[in-house]
Structures are given as structure tokens and as C-alpha cells.
Amino acid sequence: MTIKGKAYIAGIYEHPTRHAPDKSTAQLHAEVAKGAIEDAGLTKADIDGYFCAGDAPGGLWPMVDYLGLKVRHVDSTETGGCSYLIHLGHAAEAIAAGKCSIALVTLAGKPRTGPMPPRAAGAEADFEVAYGATTHNAYGMCAMRHMHDYGTTSEQLAWIKVAASHHAQHNPHAMLRDVVTVEDVINSPMISDPLHRMDCCVVTDGGGAMIVTTPEIAKSLKKPLVRLIGHGEAMKGPRGGKDLDLTYSAGVWSGPRAFEEAGVTPKDIKYASIYDSFTITVLMQLEDLGFCKKGEGGKFVSDGNLISGVGKLPFNTDGGGLCSNHPVNRGGMTKILEAVRQLRGEAHPKVQVPNCDLAIAHGTGGLLGVRHAASTCILERV
Ligand SMILES: CC(=O)SCCNC(=O)CCNC(=O)[C@H](O)C(C)(C)COP(=O)(O)OP(=O)(O)OC[C@H]1O[C@@H](n2cnc3c(N)ncnc32)[C@H](O)[C@@H]1OP(=O)(O)O
């Protein structure tokens, strides 16, 4: 069964807050749910499917109760950063199979003013964390290996933050709005060699939500039509194939599946939302998805290709996780939201891609290069 064209994104909402000491996480979920339902022109009573991940307090049934929903299909797949990209694919499958017709998907978290989520979770976390195997260090290892194998430089990685900052300056809600230079990035404090502070995503409170529905219902609503035409998901772990190569992600499997289902190639993509927990995350995924050859990501990004209005692949035009918003390590939702804004023509005019009719939203969750999941969504304006 293909999901191509069988599910539309009819409502989106990104919470404007990046700092919410006075709200509970459940309250943020409720606020983004309300925003997405209103954006679609629906009411809460219309929702018959609900999707959330590990950030939902208590999981599915407390949230369904708290939100006051009456649903016939639920899904709480948890794959870290790419959870919500996977949810979009799963919602499309459920809609195509007739399990639900209007699905609500919510993300919210407050790692900035509340506790940070657990780091480096995994079967052996108890033994690894003691030796410094935290999120930052795992991504640092990937960056170091990429530099060793392909000659990638810190200056090249810095270009990714530079591009994100060029976009974030136009986003009034972005946590960091100053345009930064390559020198700013490489002179910022070292966090996990070779990654500097500015190679990292921000830590924010906030959230986002979307409504996924059938073609018929979407067409009866007022919003510009955006549909999912290809989806892929994959996981990588060293024991699955005795593969300790840190320079590629599971995007090498999720990407081609999504492109094949959509019937398009990387060259056709007009806008890219690429998961950006760290600069190295973006660089590796660009290569894994086929936007450039393996090992050539450094040149691709330092040629300015990610900057809207300048390069050939405008990325994360909201400022992304690197500058705008990265609630609770599950940035996949915000990747979808900005892709939909671009396809609707609702991105900020300074970063809107002209005639944007085909976009990709892609992300990973877990420890890049090591054990993690990836998910790729190809979205089309109808
Ligand atoms: C699957 C996944 O998503 S994995 C990714 C999960 N997420 C993460 O790992 C979070 C990564 N980011 C971080 O851990 C933090 O933002 C850090 C370590 C980079 C910085 O934290 P701290 O050193 O505590 O910075 P702090 O909050 O004290 O801010 C100090 C300054 O740095 C700036 N700053 C903080 N974070 C960043 C950032 N990511 N990029 C650029 N500047 C930053 C602040 O604005 C502040 O500037 P100011 O002095 O001009 O006011």
C-alpha cells in the first residue's frame, strides 16, 4: 500500500514561546492542539485520531483525557527527534486504512525551564554515561570522524549555523536572532571537540502541532492544500550489521524510500527542513539524502547553498533548531511546520522560496551515526 497523496496536512501551529516557566508541559500540548485545530478550521469534536511521543506527560491516555478527545486511533511511537516525522507517515497510513480521518499530533516540552530529558538513553546507558557518552559527545565523535575521513573543517560546519542565523533574523519568535559569522562560530566555546557552542541547537520551551486528514476533508477546508507524497523510516545500530561507520545515518535508507514513493529526486526539491540538533547532523543528512555526494557536504554548505535567496537548497528558513526552537529534543515537528509554511506561501517574505511546490522534511533521533532512527517526508503543494 502506498500513502502517496492519501493524507493532507490541514492545520499547523507552532507555539510562539521559547520560555514558559509558568506553564505545564500538558498545558503547552493543549495550547498547540488548539492552535492547529483552529488553523484547520475544525473543532475538537472532529478529531478521531491522536499521536504523541515521549514528551507527552504520562503518555497517551492521560493526554487524551487531559485534551478531552474522543478518538478511535492512537499512536505513541517514540523515536526521539524524528518521532513526529514518523507520526506523519503513520497518520497517513492510518488515514489510508480508514482507521481515523482527522488526526491530531502534538509536541511540547520545557527543557529550558524544567528538567532536560534523559541523555544517551539506551540499553547500556548506565555504563556509557559514566564515561562521557552523552548526546554532545556522540555527535562530536561523528564530526571528528567526518573530518578525519573526508577533510571536513570546522569552518565548513560553521556555515550551517551562519545560514540558519540568516533566516532566524526574520523570525520574531526565534531564540537567537543575531546573524553570526564563521568566525563567531569557531570562536565560541568548545562543547565537545570539534563542536563549539554555536554548532549546537538551542534549548527551548515550546511545542507544535499538526492536523493530518483525508484528501476529501482537506479540500472542504480553507487552507492551501499540502499533502504527503512519500515517507520513509529506518533505524541504524552497530549490532544490526557490525557497522561502526559514524559518517552516515539511517537517512541513507529512509531517504531513498521516500523519494521513490513520491516519484521525485533530490534535484526536484525546492525547500528542505533538515534536522539540526548540531551542525554535523545537517551535513551528514544532506549527504545521506543525496543532495551532494558523501564527503562533499562541507563544500556544499560553505558554498552558501543553504541560504534562502542565495543557494540552491534553502533550508530551515525559520532558523531551525540551531537558532529558533528545539523543544525537548524532538525537532521533527518544527521541521514539518516550516515545510508546510513554505508550501502554503506563509513563510516570512524575506525567506519564502518562490513557487515552492515540493519540500522535504527529514530528521534523525537518538545518537547520530551510532544507534538512531531516521524519517523522511516528501510534501507537495497541490
Ligand atoms: C535528537 C536530538 O535532538 S539531539 C540534540 C538535543 N539537544 C541538545 O543536546 C542541546 C544542545 N545545546 C546545549 O546543550 C546548550 O545550548 C549549550 C551547551 C550549547 C549552551 O548551553 P550553555 O553553555 O549553558 O549556554 P547558556 O544557556 O548559559 O547561554 C550562554 C550564552 O550562549 C548563548 N547560547 C546558548 N546556546 C546557544 C546555541 N545553541 N547556539 C548559540 N548560542 C547559544 C546564549 O544566548 C548566551 O548568550 P549571551 O551570553 O550573549 O546571553
The ligand as an SDF file (V2000), in Angstrom:
LIG
                    3D

 51 53  0  0  0  0  0  0  0  0999 V2000
   17.9720   14.1280   18.7270 C   0  0  0  0  0  0  0  0  0  0  0  0
   18.3950   15.4920   19.2660 C   0  0  0  0  0  0  0  0  0  0  0  0
   17.6840   16.4220   19.1010 O   0  0  0  0  0  0  0  0  0  0  0  0
   19.9090   15.6170   19.9820 S   0  0  0  0  0  0  0  0  0  0  0  0
   20.0230   17.3250   20.4960 C   0  0  0  0  0  0  0  0  0  0  0  0
   19.4860   17.5250   21.8530 C   0  0  0  0  0  0  0  0  0  0  0  0
   19.7390   18.8940   22.2980 N   0  0  0  0  0  0  0  0  0  0  0  0
   20.8890   19.2590   22.8470 C   0  0  0  0  0  0  0  0  0  0  0  0
   21.8110   18.4630   23.0070 O   0  0  0  0  0  0  0  0  0  0  0  0
   21.0200   20.7160   23.2480 C   0  0  0  0  0  0  0  0  0  0  0  0
   22.2930   21.3470   22.6740 C   0  0  0  0  0  0  0  0  0  0  0  0
   22.5360   22.6610   23.2570 N   0  0  0  0  0  0  0  0  0  0  0  0
   23.0230   22.8050   24.5220 C   0  0  0  0  0  0  0  0  0  0  0  0
   23.2640   21.8400   25.2360 O   0  0  0  0  0  0  0  0  0  0  0  0
   23.2550   24.2170   25.0440 C   0  0  0  0  0  0  0  0  0  0  0  0
   22.5250   25.1300   24.2650 O   0  0  0  0  0  0  0  0  0  0  0  0
   24.7620   24.5950   25.0060 C   0  0  0  0  0  0  0  0  0  0  0  0
   25.5740   23.5900   25.8120 C   0  0  0  0  0  0  0  0  0  0  0  0
   25.2710   24.6230   23.5790 C   0  0  0  0  0  0  0  0  0  0  0  0
   24.9400   26.0050   25.5700 C   0  0  0  0  0  0  0  0  0  0  0  0
   24.4910   25.9890   26.8690 O   0  0  0  0  0  0  0  0  0  0  0  0
   25.1780   26.9560   27.9470 P   0  0  0  0  0  0  0  0  0  0  0  0
   26.6580   26.9270   27.7770 O   0  0  0  0  0  0  0  0  0  0  0  0
   24.5920   26.5620   29.2740 O   0  0  0  0  0  0  0  0  0  0  0  0
   24.6930   28.3710   27.4800 O   0  0  0  0  0  0  0  0  0  0  0  0
   23.7850   29.4190   28.2670 P   0  0  0  0  0  0  0  0  0  0  0  0
   22.3560   28.9940   28.1920 O   0  0  0  0  0  0  0  0  0  0  0  0
   24.3830   29.6530   29.6290 O   0  0  0  0  0  0  0  0  0  0  0  0
   23.9750   30.7100   27.3860 O   0  0  0  0  0  0  0  0  0  0  0  0
   25.2550   31.3590   27.2990 C   0  0  0  0  0  0  0  0  0  0  0  0
   25.2860   32.1770   26.0270 C   0  0  0  0  0  0  0  0  0  0  0  0
   25.3530   31.2910   24.8910 O   0  0  0  0  0  0  0  0  0  0  0  0
   24.2600   31.5390   24.0250 C   0  0  0  0  0  0  0  0  0  0  0  0
   23.8220   30.2280   23.5210 N   0  0  0  0  0  0  0  0  0  0  0  0
   23.2410   29.2350   24.2240 C   0  0  0  0  0  0  0  0  0  0  0  0
   23.0110   28.1790   23.4370 N   0  0  0  0  0  0  0  0  0  0  0  0
   23.4500   28.5280   22.2260 C   0  0  0  0  0  0  0  0  0  0  0  0
   23.4550   27.8560   20.9880 C   0  0  0  0  0  0  0  0  0  0  0  0
   22.9440   26.6200   20.8670 N   0  0  0  0  0  0  0  0  0  0  0  0
   23.9800   28.4880   19.9180 N   0  0  0  0  0  0  0  0  0  0  0  0
   24.4710   29.7470   20.0480 C   0  0  0  0  0  0  0  0  0  0  0  0
   24.4940   30.4430   21.1990 N   0  0  0  0  0  0  0  0  0  0  0  0
   23.9780   29.8330   22.2710 C   0  0  0  0  0  0  0  0  0  0  0  0
   23.2000   32.2110   24.8980 C   0  0  0  0  0  0  0  0  0  0  0  0
   22.3350   33.0040   24.1210 O   0  0  0  0  0  0  0  0  0  0  0  0
   24.0420   33.0330   25.8310 C   0  0  0  0  0  0  0  0  0  0  0  0
   24.4650   34.2020   25.1380 O   0  0  0  0  0  0  0  0  0  0  0  0
   24.7250   35.5760   25.9460 P   0  0  0  0  0  0  0  0  0  0  0  0
   25.8330   35.2780   26.9000 O   0  0  0  0  0  0  0  0  0  0  0  0
   25.0910   36.5310   24.8650 O   0  0  0  0  0  0  0  0  0  0  0  0
   23.4350   35.8880   26.6400 O   0  0  0  0  0  0  0  0  0  0  0  0
  1  2  1  0
  2  3  2  0
  2  4  1  0
  4  5  1  0
  5  6  1  0
  6  7  1  0
  7  8  1  0
  8  9  2  0
  8 10  1  0
 10 11  1  0
 11 12  1  0
 12 13  1  0
 13 14  2  0
 13 15  1  0
 15 16  1  0
 15 17  1  0
 17 18  1  0
 17 19  1  0
 17 20  1  0
 20 21  1  0
 21 22  1  0
 22 23  2  0
 22 24  1  0
 22 25  1  0
 25 26  1  0
 26 27  2  0
 26 28  1  0
 26 29  1  0
 29 30  1  0
 30 31  1  0
 31 32  1  0
 31 46  1  0
 32 33  1  0
 33 34  1  0
 33 44  1  0
 34 35  1  0
 34 43  1  0
 35 36  2  0
 36 37  1  0
 37 38  1  0
 37 43  2  0
 38 39  1  0
 38 40  2  0
 40 41  1  0
 41 42  2  0
 42 43  1  0
 44 45  1  0
 44 46  1  0
 46 47  1  0
 47 48  1  0
 48 49  2  0
 48 50  1  0
 48 51  1  0
M  END
$$$$
